[in-house]
Amino acid sequence: MNVLVYLVPMALALGLTGLVAFLWSLRAGQYDDLDGAALRILSDDDVPDGAAAPDREVG
């Protein structure tokens, strides 16, 4: 039972730390552009022109 004297305050401190980190991330704007990352992964900016989908076979 004596271990609860240590575990309960530690659990409350960890929960409060998580809440503070979440509120900080909200205030810092981490969740402002949720669709940007989802659409950014679909773009083929790193593929050179003509290499994405060949129209004809070579050979």
mmCIF file of the N, C-alpha and C atoms, coordinates in Angstrom:
data_MODEL
# 
_entry.id   MODEL 
# 
loop_
_atom_site.group_PDB 
_atom_site.id 
_atom_site.type_symbol 
_atom_site.label_atom_id 
_atom_site.label_alt_id 
_atom_site.label_comp_id 
_atom_site.label_asym_id 
_atom_site.label_entity_id 
_atom_site.label_seq_id 
_atom_site.pdbx_PDB_ins_code 
_atom_site.Cartn_x 
_atom_site.Cartn_y 
_atom_site.Cartn_z 
_atom_site.occupancy 
_atom_site.B_iso_or_equiv 
_atom_site.pdbx_formal_charge 
_atom_site.auth_seq_id 
_atom_site.auth_comp_id 
_atom_site.auth_asym_id 
_atom_site.auth_atom_id 
_atom_site.pdbx_PDB_model_num 
ATOM 1   N N  . MET A 1 1  ? 0.815  -1.208 0.000   1.00 0.00 ? 1  MET A N  1 
ATOM 2   C CA . MET A 1 1  ? 0.000  0.000  0.000   1.00 0.00 ? 1  MET A CA 1 
ATOM 3   C C  . MET A 1 1  ? 0.849  1.258  0.000   1.00 0.00 ? 1  MET A C  1 
ATOM 4   N N  . ASN A 1 2  ? 2.062  1.160  0.518   1.00 0.00 ? 2  ASN A N  1 
ATOM 5   C CA . ASN A 1 2  ? 2.914  2.345  0.545   1.00 0.00 ? 2  ASN A CA 1 
ATOM 6   C C  . ASN A 1 2  ? 3.359  2.769  -0.844  1.00 0.00 ? 2  ASN A C  1 
ATOM 7   N N  . VAL A 1 3  ? 3.340  1.825  -1.790  1.00 0.00 ? 3  VAL A N  1 
ATOM 8   C CA . VAL A 1 3  ? 3.754  2.162  -3.145  1.00 0.00 ? 3  VAL A CA 1 
ATOM 9   C C  . VAL A 1 3  ? 2.747  3.103  -3.809  1.00 0.00 ? 3  VAL A C  1 
ATOM 10  N N  . LEU A 1 4  ? 1.502  3.100  -3.390  1.00 0.00 ? 4  LEU A N  1 
ATOM 11  C CA . LEU A 1 4  ? 0.500  4.004  -3.946  1.00 0.00 ? 4  LEU A CA 1 
ATOM 12  C C  . LEU A 1 4  ? 0.813  5.463  -3.624  1.00 0.00 ? 4  LEU A C  1 
ATOM 13  N N  . VAL A 1 5  ? 1.509  5.685  -2.552  1.00 0.00 ? 5  VAL A N  1 
ATOM 14  C CA . VAL A 1 5  ? 1.892  7.050  -2.190  1.00 0.00 ? 5  VAL A CA 1 
ATOM 15  C C  . VAL A 1 5  ? 2.827  7.620  -3.257  1.00 0.00 ? 5  VAL A C  1 
ATOM 16  N N  . TYR A 1 6  ? 3.591  6.755  -3.902  1.00 0.00 ? 6  TYR A N  1 
ATOM 17  C CA . TYR A 1 6  ? 4.501  7.198  -4.954  1.00 0.00 ? 6  TYR A CA 1 
ATOM 18  C C  . TYR A 1 6  ? 3.856  7.139  -6.341  1.00 0.00 ? 6  TYR A C  1 
ATOM 19  N N  . LEU A 1 7  ? 3.063  6.106  -6.585  1.00 0.00 ? 7  LEU A N  1 
ATOM 20  C CA . LEU A 1 7  ? 2.523  5.896  -7.923  1.00 0.00 ? 7  LEU A CA 1 
ATOM 21  C C  . LEU A 1 7  ? 1.424  6.883  -8.299  1.00 0.00 ? 7  LEU A C  1 
ATOM 22  N N  . VAL A 1 8  ? 0.554  7.223  -7.376  1.00 0.00 ? 8  VAL A N  1 
ATOM 23  C CA . VAL A 1 8  ? -0.547 8.135  -7.687  1.00 0.00 ? 8  VAL A CA 1 
ATOM 24  C C  . VAL A 1 8  ? -0.032 9.532  -8.054  1.00 0.00 ? 8  VAL A C  1 
ATOM 25  N N  . PRO A 1 9  ? 0.863  10.137 -7.289  1.00 0.00 ? 9  PRO A N  1 
ATOM 26  C CA . PRO A 1 9  ? 1.386  11.451 -7.724  1.00 0.00 ? 9  PRO A CA 1 
ATOM 27  C C  . PRO A 1 9  ? 2.181  11.377 -9.028  1.00 0.00 ? 9  PRO A C  1 
ATOM 28  N N  . MET A 1 10 ? 2.911  10.279 -9.236  1.00 0.00 ? 10 MET A N  1 
ATOM 29  C CA . MET A 1 10 ? 3.635  10.147 -10.500 1.00 0.00 ? 10 MET A CA 1 
ATOM 30  C C  . MET A 1 10 ? 2.674  10.039 -11.676 1.00 0.00 ? 10 MET A C  1 
ATOM 31  N N  . ALA A 1 11 ? 1.585  9.295  -11.523 1.00 0.00 ? 11 ALA A N  1 
ATOM 32  C CA . ALA A 1 11 ? 0.599  9.172  -12.590 1.00 0.00 ? 11 ALA A CA 1 
ATOM 33  C C  . ALA A 1 11 ? -0.072 10.519 -12.863 1.00 0.00 ? 11 ALA A C  1 
ATOM 34  N N  . LEU A 1 12 ? -0.387 11.259 -11.827 1.00 0.00 ? 12 LEU A N  1 
ATOM 35  C CA . LEU A 1 12 ? -0.981 12.580 -12.016 1.00 0.00 ? 12 LEU A CA 1 
ATOM 36  C C  . LEU A 1 12 ? -0.001 13.537 -12.690 1.00 0.00 ? 12 LEU A C  1 
ATOM 37  N N  . ALA A 1 13 ? 1.264  13.472 -12.321 1.00 0.00 ? 13 ALA A N  1 
ATOM 38  C CA . ALA A 1 13 ? 2.261  14.346 -12.937 1.00 0.00 ? 13 ALA A CA 1 
ATOM 39  C C  . ALA A 1 13 ? 2.451  14.000 -14.408 1.00 0.00 ? 13 ALA A C  1 
ATOM 40  N N  . LEU A 1 14 ? 2.488  12.716 -14.747 1.00 0.00 ? 14 LEU A N  1 
ATOM 41  C CA . LEU A 1 14 ? 2.627  12.326 -16.154 1.00 0.00 ? 14 LEU A CA 1 
ATOM 42  C C  . LEU A 1 14 ? 1.409  12.736 -16.971 1.00 0.00 ? 14 LEU A C  1 
ATOM 43  N N  . GLY A 1 15 ? 0.223  12.585 -16.408 1.00 0.00 ? 15 GLY A N  1 
ATOM 44  C CA . GLY A 1 15 ? -0.992 13.008 -17.103 1.00 0.00 ? 15 GLY A CA 1 
ATOM 45  C C  . GLY A 1 15 ? -1.022 14.506 -17.316 1.00 0.00 ? 15 GLY A C  1 
ATOM 46  N N  . LEU A 1 16 ? -0.609 15.247 -16.305 1.00 0.00 ? 16 LEU A N  1 
ATOM 47  C CA . LEU A 1 16 ? -0.574 16.700 -16.433 1.00 0.00 ? 16 LEU A CA 1 
ATOM 48  C C  . LEU A 1 16 ? 0.478  17.129 -17.453 1.00 0.00 ? 16 LEU A C  1 
ATOM 49  N N  . THR A 1 17 ? 1.609  16.444 -17.491 1.00 0.00 ? 17 THR A N  1 
ATOM 50  C CA . THR A 1 17 ? 2.645  16.749 -18.482 1.00 0.00 ? 17 THR A CA 1 
ATOM 51  C C  . THR A 1 17 ? 2.136  16.496 -19.896 1.00 0.00 ? 17 THR A C  1 
ATOM 52  N N  . GLY A 1 18 ? 1.417  15.397 -20.096 1.00 0.00 ? 18 GLY A N  1 
ATOM 53  C CA . GLY A 1 18 ? 0.844  15.110 -21.401 1.00 0.00 ? 18 GLY A CA 1 
ATOM 54  C C  . GLY A 1 18 ? -0.185 16.146 -21.815 1.00 0.00 ? 18 GLY A C  1 
ATOM 55  N N  . LEU A 1 19 ? -0.997 16.577 -20.873 1.00 0.00 ? 19 LEU A N  1 
ATOM 56  C CA . LEU A 1 19 ? -2.004 17.597 -21.163 1.00 0.00 ? 19 LEU A CA 1 
ATOM 57  C C  . LEU A 1 19 ? -1.349 18.925 -21.530 1.00 0.00 ? 19 LEU A C  1 
ATOM 58  N N  . VAL A 1 20 ? -0.308 19.291 -20.814 1.00 0.00 ? 20 VAL A N  1 
ATOM 59  C CA . VAL A 1 20 ? 0.400  20.536 -21.118 1.00 0.00 ? 20 VAL A CA 1 
ATOM 60  C C  . VAL A 1 20 ? 1.057  20.451 -22.490 1.00 0.00 ? 20 VAL A C  1 
ATOM 61  N N  . ALA A 1 21 ? 1.641  19.308 -22.816 1.00 0.00 ? 21 ALA A N  1 
ATOM 62  C CA . ALA A 1 21 ? 2.265  19.146 -24.133 1.00 0.00 ? 21 ALA A CA 1 
ATOM 63  C C  . ALA A 1 21 ? 1.224  19.223 -25.241 1.00 0.00 ? 21 ALA A C  1 
ATOM 64  N N  . PHE A 1 22 ? 0.059  18.643 -25.025 1.00 0.00 ? 22 PHE A N  1 
ATOM 65  C CA . PHE A 1 22 ? -1.004 18.703 -26.031 1.00 0.00 ? 22 PHE A CA 1 
ATOM 66  C C  . PHE A 1 22 ? -1.512 20.133 -26.211 1.00 0.00 ? 22 PHE A C  1 
ATOM 67  N N  . LEU A 1 23 ? -1.706 20.846 -25.117 1.00 0.00 ? 23 LEU A N  1 
ATOM 68  C CA . LEU A 1 23 ? -2.172 22.223 -25.223 1.00 0.00 ? 23 LEU A CA 1 
ATOM 69  C C  . LEU A 1 23 ? -1.120 23.112 -25.876 1.00 0.00 ? 23 LEU A C  1 
ATOM 70  N N  . TRP A 1 24 ? 0.164  22.843 -25.603 1.00 0.00 ? 24 TRP A N  1 
ATOM 71  C CA . TRP A 1 24 ? 1.225  23.593 -26.262 1.00 0.00 ? 24 TRP A CA 1 
ATOM 72  C C  . TRP A 1 24 ? 1.212  23.340 -27.768 1.00 0.00 ? 24 TRP A C  1 
ATOM 73  N N  . SER A 1 25 ? 1.007  22.096 -28.166 1.00 0.00 ? 25 SER A N  1 
ATOM 74  C CA . SER A 1 25 ? 0.986  21.794 -29.599 1.00 0.00 ? 25 SER A CA 1 
ATOM 75  C C  . SER A 1 25 ? -0.220 22.437 -30.283 1.00 0.00 ? 25 SER A C  1 
ATOM 76  N N  . LEU A 1 26 ? -1.335 22.528 -29.601 1.00 0.00 ? 26 LEU A N  1 
ATOM 77  C CA . LEU A 1 26 ? -2.488 23.233 -30.169 1.00 0.00 ? 26 LEU A CA 1 
ATOM 78  C C  . LEU A 1 26 ? -2.177 24.710 -30.363 1.00 0.00 ? 26 LEU A C  1 
ATOM 79  N N  . ARG A 1 27 ? -1.574 25.313 -29.353 1.00 0.00 ? 27 ARG A N  1 
ATOM 80  C CA . ARG A 1 27 ? -1.266 26.739 -29.418 1.00 0.00 ? 27 ARG A CA 1 
ATOM 81  C C  . ARG A 1 27 ? -0.183 27.032 -30.452 1.00 0.00 ? 27 ARG A C  1 
ATOM 82  N N  . ALA A 1 28 ? 0.731  26.088 -30.677 1.00 0.00 ? 28 ALA A N  1 
ATOM 83  C CA . ALA A 1 28 ? 1.819  26.287 -31.630 1.00 0.00 ? 28 ALA A CA 1 
ATOM 84  C C  . ALA A 1 28 ? 1.365  26.068 -33.066 1.00 0.00 ? 28 ALA A C  1 
ATOM 85  N N  . GLY A 1 29 ? 0.144  25.579 -33.283 1.00 0.00 ? 29 GLY A N  1 
ATOM 86  C CA . GLY A 1 29 ? -0.381 25.425 -34.632 1.00 0.00 ? 29 GLY A CA 1 
ATOM 87  C C  . GLY A 1 29 ? -0.006 24.109 -35.287 1.00 0.00 ? 29 GLY A C  1 
ATOM 88  N N  . GLN A 1 30 ? 0.242  23.079 -34.529 1.00 0.00 ? 30 GLN A N  1 
ATOM 89  C CA . GLN A 1 30 ? 0.632  21.799 -35.091 1.00 0.00 ? 30 GLN A CA 1 
ATOM 90  C C  . GLN A 1 30 ? -0.514 21.119 -35.841 1.00 0.00 ? 30 GLN A C  1 
ATOM 91  N N  . TYR A 1 31 ? -1.745 21.455 -35.534 1.00 0.00 ? 31 TYR A N  1 
ATOM 92  C CA . TYR A 1 31 ? -2.897 20.793 -36.133 1.00 0.00 ? 31 TYR A CA 1 
ATOM 93  C C  . TYR A 1 31 ? -3.666 21.703 -37.082 1.00 0.00 ? 31 TYR A C  1 
ATOM 94  N N  . ASP A 1 32 ? -3.043 22.750 -37.575 1.00 0.00 ? 32 ASP A N  1 
ATOM 95  C CA . ASP A 1 32 ? -3.748 23.703 -38.429 1.00 0.00 ? 32 ASP A CA 1 
ATOM 96  C C  . ASP A 1 32 ? -4.012 23.161 -39.825 1.00 0.00 ? 32 ASP A C  1 
ATOM 97  N N  . ASP A 1 33 ? -3.064 22.459 -40.421 1.00 0.00 ? 33 ASP A N  1 
ATOM 98  C CA . ASP A 1 33 ? -3.196 22.010 -41.804 1.00 0.00 ? 33 ASP A CA 1 
ATOM 99  C C  . ASP A 1 33 ? -3.197 20.484 -41.848 1.00 0.00 ? 33 ASP A C  1 
ATOM 100 N N  . LEU A 1 34 ? -4.335 19.881 -41.569 1.00 0.00 ? 34 LEU A N  1 
ATOM 101 C CA . LEU A 1 34 ? -4.418 18.425 -41.550 1.00 0.00 ? 34 LEU A CA 1 
ATOM 102 C C  . LEU A 1 34 ? -4.489 17.832 -42.951 1.00 0.00 ? 34 LEU A C  1 
ATOM 103 N N  . ASP A 1 35 ? -5.043 18.564 -43.913 1.00 0.00 ? 35 ASP A N  1 
ATOM 104 C CA . ASP A 1 35 ? -5.175 18.041 -45.268 1.00 0.00 ? 35 ASP A CA 1 
ATOM 105 C C  . ASP A 1 35 ? -3.903 18.219 -46.084 1.00 0.00 ? 35 ASP A C  1 
ATOM 106 N N  . GLY A 1 36 ? -3.038 19.118 -45.691 1.00 0.00 ? 36 GLY A N  1 
ATOM 107 C CA . GLY A 1 36 ? -1.830 19.377 -46.469 1.00 0.00 ? 36 GLY A CA 1 
ATOM 108 C C  . GLY A 1 36 ? -0.922 18.165 -46.558 1.00 0.00 ? 36 GLY A C  1 
ATOM 109 N N  . ALA A 1 37 ? -0.668 17.506 -45.448 1.00 0.00 ? 37 ALA A N  1 
ATOM 110 C CA . ALA A 1 37 ? 0.218  16.340 -45.463 1.00 0.00 ? 37 ALA A CA 1 
ATOM 111 C C  . ALA A 1 37 ? -0.428 15.176 -46.203 1.00 0.00 ? 37 ALA A C  1 
ATOM 112 N N  . ALA A 1 38 ? -1.726 15.060 -46.110 1.00 0.00 ? 38 ALA A N  1 
ATOM 113 C CA . ALA A 1 38 ? -2.412 13.966 -46.792 1.00 0.00 ? 38 ALA A CA 1 
ATOM 114 C C  . ALA A 1 38 ? -2.352 14.141 -48.307 1.00 0.00 ? 38 ALA A C  1 
ATOM 115 N N  . LEU A 1 39 ? -2.430 15.353 -48.777 1.00 0.00 ? 39 LEU A N  1 
ATOM 116 C CA . LEU A 1 39 ? -2.359 15.595 -50.216 1.00 0.00 ? 39 LEU A CA 1 
ATOM 117 C C  . LEU A 1 39 ? -0.918 15.678 -50.714 1.00 0.00 ? 39 LEU A C  1 
ATOM 118 N N  . ARG A 1 40 ? 0.001  16.084 -49.851 1.00 0.00 ? 40 ARG A N  1 
ATOM 119 C CA . ARG A 1 40 ? 1.397  16.213 -50.246 1.00 0.00 ? 40 ARG A CA 1 
ATOM 120 C C  . ARG A 1 40 ? 2.015  14.864 -50.591 1.00 0.00 ? 40 ARG A C  1 
ATOM 121 N N  . ILE A 1 41 ? 1.577  13.814 -49.941 1.00 0.00 ? 41 ILE A N  1 
ATOM 122 C CA . ILE A 1 41 ? 2.152  12.498 -50.201 1.00 0.00 ? 41 ILE A CA 1 
ATOM 123 C C  . ILE A 1 41 ? 1.721  11.958 -51.561 1.00 0.00 ? 41 ILE A C  1 
ATOM 124 N N  . LEU A 1 42 ? 0.637  12.477 -52.117 1.00 0.00 ? 42 LEU A N  1 
ATOM 125 C CA . LEU A 1 42 ? 0.141  12.008 -53.405 1.00 0.00 ? 42 LEU A CA 1 
ATOM 126 C C  . LEU A 1 42 ? 0.805  12.685 -54.595 1.00 0.00 ? 42 LEU A C  1 
ATOM 127 N N  . SER A 1 43 ? 1.494  13.795 -54.367 1.00 0.00 ? 43 SER A N  1 
ATOM 128 C CA . SER A 1 43 ? 2.097  14.507 -55.491 1.00 0.00 ? 43 SER A CA 1 
ATOM 129 C C  . SER A 1 43 ? 3.388  13.820 -55.929 1.00 0.00 ? 43 SER A C  1 
ATOM 130 N N  . ASP A 1 44 ? 3.680  13.919 -57.231 1.00 0.00 ? 44 ASP A N  1 
ATOM 131 C CA . ASP A 1 44 ? 4.871  13.306 -57.820 1.00 0.00 ? 44 ASP A CA 1 
ATOM 132 C C  . ASP A 1 44 ? 5.884  14.382 -58.193 1.00 0.00 ? 44 ASP A C  1 
ATOM 133 N N  . ASP A 1 45 ? 6.231  15.236 -57.268 1.00 0.00 ? 45 ASP A N  1 
ATOM 134 C CA . ASP A 1 45 ? 7.157  16.324 -57.558 1.00 0.00 ? 45 ASP A CA 1 
ATOM 135 C C  . ASP A 1 45 ? 8.572  15.840 -57.808 1.00 0.00 ? 45 ASP A C  1 
ATOM 136 N N  . ASP A 1 46 ? 8.957  14.707 -57.237 1.00 0.00 ? 46 ASP A N  1 
ATOM 137 C CA . ASP A 1 46 ? 10.322 14.229 -57.374 1.00 0.00 ? 46 ASP A CA 1 
ATOM 138 C C  . ASP A 1 46 ? 10.539 13.396 -58.633 1.00 0.00 ? 46 ASP A C  1 
ATOM 139 N N  . VAL A 1 47 ? 9.482  13.079 -59.366 1.00 0.00 ? 47 VAL A N  1 
ATOM 140 C CA . VAL A 1 47 ? 9.597  12.290 -60.591 1.00 0.00 ? 47 VAL A CA 1 
ATOM 141 C C  . VAL A 1 47 ? 9.764  13.245 -61.761 1.00 0.00 ? 47 VAL A C  1 
ATOM 142 N N  . PRO A 1 48 ? 10.796 13.061 -62.614 1.00 0.00 ? 48 PRO A N  1 
ATOM 143 C CA . PRO A 1 48 ? 10.964 13.955 -63.768 1.00 0.00 ? 48 PRO A CA 1 
ATOM 144 C C  . PRO A 1 48 ? 9.823  13.790 -64.775 1.00 0.00 ? 48 PRO A C  1 
ATOM 145 N N  . ASP A 1 49 ? 9.627  14.807 -65.584 1.00 0.00 ? 49 ASP A N  1 
ATOM 146 C CA . ASP A 1 49 ? 8.542  14.776 -66.577 1.00 0.00 ? 49 ASP A CA 1 
ATOM 147 C C  . ASP A 1 49 ? 8.732  13.616 -67.548 1.00 0.00 ? 49 ASP A C  1 
ATOM 148 N N  . GLY A 1 50 ? 7.676  12.907 -67.832 1.00 0.00 ? 50 GLY A N  1 
ATOM 149 C CA . GLY A 1 50 ? 7.704  11.801 -68.767 1.00 0.00 ? 50 GLY A CA 1 
ATOM 150 C C  . GLY A 1 50 ? 8.081  10.474 -68.139 1.00 0.00 ? 50 GLY A C  1 
ATOM 151 N N  . ALA A 1 51 ? 8.588  10.482 -66.923 1.00 0.00 ? 51 ALA A N  1 
ATOM 152 C CA . ALA A 1 51 ? 8.996  9.228  -66.287 1.00 0.00 ? 51 ALA A CA 1 
ATOM 153 C C  . ALA A 1 51 ? 7.887  8.639  -65.422 1.00 0.00 ? 51 ALA A C  1 
ATOM 154 N N  . ALA A 1 52 ? 6.846  9.396  -65.182 1.00 0.00 ? 52 ALA A N  1 
ATOM 155 C CA . ALA A 1 52 ? 5.789  8.914  -64.295 1.00 0.00 ? 52 ALA A CA 1 
ATOM 156 C C  . ALA A 1 52 ? 4.959  7.820  -64.957 1.00 0.00 ? 52 ALA A C  1 
ATOM 157 N N  . ALA A 1 53 ? 4.567  8.028  -66.214 1.00 0.00 ? 53 ALA A N  1 
ATOM 158 C CA . ALA A 1 53 ? 3.740  7.036  -66.916 1.00 0.00 ? 53 ALA A CA 1 
ATOM 159 C C  . ALA A 1 53 ? 4.129  7.030  -68.391 1.00 0.00 ? 53 ALA A C  1 
ATOM 160 N N  . PRO A 1 54 ? 4.905  6.084  -68.825 1.00 0.00 ? 54 PRO A N  1 
ATOM 161 C CA . PRO A 1 54 ? 5.291  6.064  -70.238 1.00 0.00 ? 54 PRO A CA 1 
ATOM 162 C C  . PRO A 1 54 ? 4.088  5.750  -71.131 1.00 0.00 ? 54 PRO A C  1 
ATOM 163 N N  . ASP A 1 55 ? 4.001  6.498  -72.258 1.00 0.00 ? 55 ASP A N  1 
ATOM 164 C CA . ASP A 1 55 ? 2.886  6.324  -73.172 1.00 0.00 ? 55 ASP A CA 1 
ATOM 165 C C  . ASP A 1 55 ? 3.140  5.193  -74.178 1.00 0.00 ? 55 ASP A C  1 
ATOM 166 N N  . ARG A 1 56 ? 4.353  4.912  -74.456 1.00 0.00 ? 56 ARG A N  1 
ATOM 167 C CA . ARG A 1 56 ? 4.672  3.893  -75.457 1.00 0.00 ? 56 ARG A CA 1 
ATOM 168 C C  . ARG A 1 56 ? 5.837  3.038  -74.968 1.00 0.00 ? 56 ARG A C  1 
ATOM 169 N N  . GLU A 1 57 ? 5.931  1.863  -75.537 1.00 0.00 ? 57 GLU A N  1 
ATOM 170 C CA . GLU A 1 57 ? 7.041  0.960  -75.200 1.00 0.00 ? 57 GLU A CA 1 
ATOM 171 C C  . GLU A 1 57 ? 8.254  1.298  -76.039 1.00 0.00 ? 57 GLU A C  1 
ATOM 172 N N  . VAL A 1 58 ? 9.414  1.166  -75.427 1.00 0.00 ? 58 VAL A N  1 
ATOM 173 C CA . VAL A 1 58 ? 10.661 1.439  -76.120 1.00 0.00 ? 58 VAL A CA 1 
ATOM 174 C C  . VAL A 1 58 ? 11.270 0.097  -76.511 1.00 0.00 ? 58 VAL A C  1 
ATOM 175 N N  . GLY A 1 59 ? 11.670 -0.044 -77.764 1.00 0.00 ? 59 GLY A N  1 
ATOM 176 C CA . GLY A 1 59 ? 12.359 -1.268 -78.118 1.00 0.00 ? 59 GLY A CA 1 
ATOM 177 C C  . GLY A 1 59 ? 11.781 -1.884 -79.295 1.00 0.00 ? 59 GLY A C  1 
# 
